[in-house]
Structures are given as structure tokens and as C-alpha cells.
Amino acid sequence: MSAAGVPLSWYLVLAALLFTLGAAGFIFRRNIITMFMCIELMLNAVNLTFVALAYHLRQVDGLVLAFFVMVVAAAEAAVGLAIILTVFRNRASVQIDEVQALKD
Amino acid sequence: MTHSFVPTGVELLRLSPEILLVLAGTLLLVLEGLTGAKRGRELGRLALVALGAALLASLAAARQPGLAFSGSISADGFATFFRLVVIAAGLLVALFSGPYLRRESAERGEYYALLLYSVAGQCLMASANELIVLFIALETSSIASYVLAGYLRADRRANEAAVKYFLLGSFASAFLLYGIALIYGEAGSTWLGQIRAALAGPPGSATPLAGAAAAFLFAGFAFKVSAAPFQVWAPDVYQGAPAPVAAFLSAGPKAAAFAGLLRVFMTAFEPVSASWEGIVWVSALATMIVGNLAALLQSNIKRLLAYSSIAHAGYVMVAVTAHSSIGTAAAMFYLAAYVFMNVGAFAVVSYFARQGERYVHVDDLAGLAWRQPVVAALLSLLLLSLIGVPLTGGFFGKFYVFTAALEAGLVWLTVLGLLNSAVAAYYYLRILVVMYMREPSEAAADLAAPPAPVRAALWASALATLILGIFPSTVLEYASKAAALAP
């Protein structure tokens, strides 16, 4: 199907693996920046899926969708890093376990 | 589908509430830059005017229902209903935010600008008819509310709330997006109508991919509405965020996310309902149980209201499980009632907490009825509505939800849901008992009368709750008409 002869399913499986890795990293890592990077990995897995599908379906839609995802990811990164920075200023730590003051 | 990229006048009218809110938010930011950050109060008034104008714009848009922007926006009755609900919630929150922010010396235009952006995102979520528009709307609403949760930058609790909300919110967005990607692969389109057409093929033609996409999308929405098992963020975020922001987060984003969930699952994924019914059933039950049981143990009132809002998401989820147009109408009615009673209750908390939120424990409310009888009476009305006592909006909300569930044959879910709402009565009544039966505590003793904006917000939400409880049929009729979603 594709020019280089790599079947669509390979791309989809790779994307699913990346997504799973990202989700697992988010759950098991304790550094807030690393957790945030894991979310970015998940978003890139989604982008890979979109682009591979767009190529397979011979549509431009999926490529455009990937751009939208990138824009949103950039906005999220701007806000997220700012929030992480304020946490670091107040606590001098970016370990999620040390950000646990809210309990009843 | 039109191929002109220049929007016509009527298309702009159908999107006018969102356009207005975004322009007003940007105007606030510019004005704040020009006037030098000392004009928070005036900018707050401007935000109220903008929200009022958006309310009128939604009504104007409702007179010309239809699609816009190549069908990616649908300004139908369903969209109008949720637009009115989320804008009203934003209006109430903007109203009682003023006194709170002045007390913390933090009233700036950016707060109101973020509020307007978030409401704009929620309005768009209610009218989105295409998955990427829905995603952009959800992110517009969410990104603004991450900042709002951490608005008091120097406050350690607010920081923690913001970082947790941000991390889990973005995690949820990734799930939602993966669901969109999968359904794009299955249906070759992100338009809800085309997805429905693709999934409605001969039986057996839908692959497991559709079911997986439905599960991922559901997980993404469940995070946003704080439904189990994705509810863990809600108590921490509501407790740590400033009280008016907690009010906002518990109302608008939740109603809007339910709007998105209902529209996607009642139109695009309706043909494969067998693949998601079970998930929603389990989630509805778990959400009710987790919310109500945990709320029993809380002594912090913001945390208590957080668990209560989780439980209420569970009741709405029961209506989603019914997946009929009666169920959709019931969910719409329930969310309208819930938004008013919850925002009203948080308005009291934001006023009672005093500077730095010192008084946020249930016991601090002791003897409130002797010091501020009107506030106590209005809060009692809202709490009775949260329990679901007749003559309040909450009663009819529950009534319609469980009626819809019974008509869909969900007998067990109805029985367990009713048991749950009986359990819930205990923790709401405890607040009533503390307010009326105890000697005034130190916290209630030196309490000043509520400022006018708080009074106005409280009266408005109490009246809305009463009106929904005494004349429910008007709203329900509108909701029933709007619930027949055109794919």
C-alpha cells in the first residue's frame, strides 16, 4: 500500500505501543516533568496514527488533524510548564509525591 | 456540505456566543495592559456584560437553528440549552468572584479573561458536530481552567490543585484524542453524521476498532465529568482551587463535557451502542457509590462538595446509560438543576471561608442560622435540592433520570441509584443540623453580612432551583424537543 512497502498495521501497532509506553510512564514515573513528557509521547502516538491513516485513506484530513493536535500540545506545554514552575517556586521540588498537601 | 470557505452571516450568528466571548476575553486582556492592572473591578463588570451579551446571542442563535462552518457546528436546541446553562454558570461565578478576589487582593482582568475563554470553549463543546472541533473546544475550556485552578500563584494549595488538574486533564485529553484517531481510521471521517453512517452498515460490519474508539472517548469524557474510575483528581482540585474557581469547575466544564458525551454517543456511536452500554452502566454505578460513600467521611466542605459532585455525575451517567431521547432530556434537566444548586452552595463557601480560606470545615458553619438566617435558609434550600427533596429542581432531576432508566429496563441501576441518594441525604443533612442545631462557632460569630454580589448570586441560584422544582415541565419540554439529536 505505502510507497516503502510498510503496511498500515505496522504504523498502527507502533503508535499503540508508544501510546501504551506513554500511559505507563505517566502512571509509574514520579517526576512531574517526566510525567508531562509521557503525555507528549501519547499525543505523538496519536499524531502517528492520524498521519498513517491519512496516508492509507488518501485523505488530507488526517494530516490537518495532526497539525491541530500539535497546536493544542504547544498550548498545553506553555500552560503546563508555567504551572510546574510555580510549584517548583513554592516547594523547590518537582516530585509528585512531595505535592500532597491536600488531604482531609 | 458547502465548499465556500467564507462564512455567511447566518453561520456567524450561529457561532455568535463563542465569537463574542473570545473577543470580550481578548478585549479584557488588552484593556488590562492599557490601564495598568488596577482596574480589576471595572474589568469584572465588563466580563459580566459580555456574559450577559453571550446569553442573548445564544437566544438569537436559537432563532436560526442549523449547521454552520461546513456542518462542524450545529446550533440546535441541544446546543442552545447547554450554552444557556454554561453561560449562566459563568455569570454567577463571575458575580461572586469579585468579593473573593478583592479579599485576596488578586482581582485582575486576566481572571475574567480566562473565565470567558473557558466559557467560550464550553459553549463550543455543546455545539460541536465534528470531533476535532469538539477536541479544540474541550482544550480551550480545559487549558483556561488549569490556569484558573492555580490562579492564586503564591498559594501552595492552589499550585497543587493546578498541577494535578493539568496532569490528569492532559492525560485524559490524550485518551480522547486516541479515540478520535481510532474512529477516524474506522469511519474515515471525523464528522459525527458520517461516522454514524459508517457504523450503521450491515450488522457485523463494524470492527472491534469502533468499540475500542468508544471506550477511549468515554475514558476521556469520564475524566472531564469526574466519573469513576477517573474521579480521583476532583477532591484535591476542588479543595485546593480558590472557592469561586471550584464552583466554576464543578459546573460549566462538567455540563459541557456531558453535552459532548451525549452528542457523540447518541449520534455517532448510537449504532454500536451494544459495545459501550456495559462500560457506562458500570461507570454510573461506581461513580454514585464512590462519590456518596467518600462524601460521608469528609469534614472539609469543599471536599464534601467535590465528592457530592462526583455522585451527581453518577446520576447523570445513569441517564446516559438509558441512551434514549428521554434519557438525554433527563440528563439535560438534571445538569441544569445541578449547576444552579452547586454553584449556589459554593457561593456560600466562598463567602464564609474568609481571607486565605480559613473556615472551610463543616463544623465552622455551626450556628450560621442564628447569625445569618437568610444565608442559612438559602443554603438549606440548595442542600435540600442536592438531596432531591420535592419542590426543588434536584427532585425532578432525579425523578426524570430514574424514570428514564426504568423505561430503558435498567431496574437494578435504578434501585441502586435510589439507595445511593438515600445515603447522600445523610451528609447534606449533617450540614443542616450543624447550621441550625449548634451554638454559633467562632467562625460564624464574627461573620459580616454577605456582600451584594454574593447575595445576588445566591438568590439567583436558589430561585432557579425553586423554579425548576415548581415549574419543571417548561424546561423538560424544551429538553425533550432538543434531545432528539439529528445525526
Boltz contact constraints between the chains, C-beta under 6 A:
constraints:
  - contact:
      token1: [A, 19]
      token2: [B, 178]
      max_distance: 6.0
  - contact:
      token1: [A, 26]
      token2: [B, 171]
      max_distance: 6.0
  - contact:
      token1: [A, 35]
      token2: [B, 167]
      max_distance: 6.0
  - contact:
      token1: [A, 39]
      token2: [B, 170]
      max_distance: 6.0
  - contact:
      token1: [A, 39]
      token2: [B, 171]
      max_distance: 6.0
  - contact:
      token1: [A, 39]
      token2: [B, 174]
      max_distance: 6.0
  - contact:
      token1: [A, 42]
      token2: [B, 174]
      max_distance: 6.0
  - contact:
      token1: [A, 43]
      token2: [B, 174]
      max_distance: 6.0
  - contact:
      token1: [A, 46]
      token2: [B, 177]
      max_distance: 6.0
  - contact:
      token1: [A, 46]
      token2: [B, 178]
      max_distance: 6.0
  - contact:
      token1: [A, 46]
      token2: [B, 181]
      max_distance: 6.0
  - contact:
      token1: [A, 49]
      token2: [B, 181]
      max_distance: 6.0
  - contact:
      token1: [A, 50]
      token2: [B, 181]
      max_distance: 6.0
  - contact:
      token1: [A, 53]
      token2: [B, 184]
      max_distance: 6.0
  - contact:
      token1: [A, 53]
      token2: [B, 185]
      max_distance: 6.0
  - contact:
      token1: [A, 57]
      token2: [B, 188]
      max_distance: 6.0
  - contact:
      token1: [A, 65]
      token2: [B, 132]
      max_distance: 6.0
  - contact:
      token1: [A, 68]
      token2: [B, 132]
      max_distance: 6.0
  - contact:
      token1: [A, 72]
      token2: [B, 139]
      max_distance: 6.0
  - contact:
      token1: [A, 75]
      token2: [B, 143]
      max_distance: 6.0
  - contact:
      token1: [A, 76]
      token2: [B, 170]
      max_distance: 6.0
  - contact:
      token1: [A, 79]
      token2: [B, 143]
      max_distance: 6.0
  - contact:
      token1: [A, 79]
      token2: [B, 146]
      max_distance: 6.0
  - contact:
      token1: [A, 79]
      token2: [B, 147]
      max_distance: 6.0
  - contact:
      token1: [A, 80]
      token2: [B, 166]
      max_distance: 6.0
  - contact:
      token1: [A, 83]
      token2: [B, 150]
      max_distance: 6.0
  - contact:
      token1: [A, 83]
      token2: [B, 162]
      max_distance: 6.0
  - contact:
      token1: [A, 83]
      token2: [B, 163]
      max_distance: 6.0
  - contact:
      token1: [A, 83]
      token2: [B, 166]
      max_distance: 6.0
  - contact:
      token1: [A, 86]
      token2: [B, 153]
      max_distance: 6.0
  - contact:
      token1: [A, 86]
      token2: [B, 159]
      max_distance: 6.0
  - contact:
      token1: [A, 87]
      token2: [B, 159]
      max_distance: 6.0
  - contact:
      token1: [A, 87]
      token2: [B, 163]
      max_distance: 6.0
  - contact:
      token1: [A, 90]
      token2: [B, 156]
      max_distance: 6.0
  - contact:
      token1: [A, 90]
      token2: [B, 159]
      max_distance: 6.0
  - contact:
      token1: [A, 99]
      token2: [B, 160]
      max_distance: 6.0
  - contact:
      token1: [A, 101]
      token2: [B, 160]
      max_distance: 6.0
  - contact:
      token1: [A, 102]
      token2: [B, 160]
      max_distance: 6.0
  - contact:
      token1: [A, 102]
      token2: [B, 236]
      max_distance: 6.0
  - contact:
      token1: [A, 102]
      token2: [B, 239]
      max_distance: 6.0
  - contact:
      token1: [A, 102]
      token2: [B, 240]
      max_distance: 6.0
  - contact:
      token1: [A, 104]
      token2: [B, 298]
      max_distance: 6.0
  - contact:
      token1: [A, 104]
      token2: [B, 300]
      max_distance: 6.0
  - contact:
      token1: [A, 104]
      token2: [B, 303]
      max_distance: 6.0
